[in-house]
Amino acid sequence: MFLLVAALATSCREEDACKPAPHEMTLASESDSTSEYAFVAGSTNERVGTILITSDGTSLRVRYVLLPGFELGAVHVCAEASSFSWISPGSCPWAAENLPAGTTEYELVIPLEELASAGCGAVISLEVHAEVRASGSDAGSDAGSVESAYAGSFRGLIEYVVVCAQPPPSSSSPQPTPPPSSPPPEPSGPACRLTQGFWKNHPESWPIRALEIGAVHYEQAELLELLRTPTGGDASLILGHQLIATELNVATGSEEPVALAGARAWMTANADGDARLPYGVFEGHPGYASGVDLSAALDAYNNGKR
């Protein structure tokens, strides 16, 4: 049995059916596994909020909590089991774009199984970013200008250390040697719903190798290219990323979410001339709002919330 302790930083979550075997890890108390970091904006590192990092033993959770006077526009997290150089936030695999006006708190979850070599003693580096603006302001005005904010420092990283410790013996009798740690199981079964970040980084785990989106057939390589394309505020990509993940989750045996039929229909209705993603559905387009709403519903499904 092991104890998982947050030493510097982290974020995540997953369904019971996707959890590692019980002997792999057990969680220290929530207070022991929670770490707090300053959330700062711009090169002057102005404090705009706090980042709370917790772990439940199968996933990391990154929670954004802003100070009064600020709101979130989009959030992005990059995480690796080794240090890395600054990455453009739009390329981070765990993200939520175009958050509703007035959003001051948000949580992203990252299954530990999506991070290779995240075993005992591993140092997980995270780039925790958000687009932040003044509360109640128009993002197009000077008062509502968007600032980039990061946990720790501008364009900086924070770290999470996986610490393992043997528990004290429950009696004086000899204790059996614990079985060796094994890798997380491959996704399987109807309850195992995984995020678009997982599917993007684990193409070998895909249950199918092609999808129909709208009226177009996409092979796996094309789908991976779409997943790796920053959304740039295009609702067709914002929804497309979540739709691909949902289709893969359904292909593993998960029950179809209610929003899936609407998402499929949206892709057909909003396709452009060549009907291939991206469609260029930006704010002001008649289909933009419904596309973002459907994406939020599928994102919740892929994270096991619905």
Summary of the structure (lengths in Angstrom):
residues: 306
radius of gyration: 20.2
end to end distance: 31.0
largest distance: 74.7
contacts: 969
relative contact order: 0.15
helix: 24%
strand: 26%
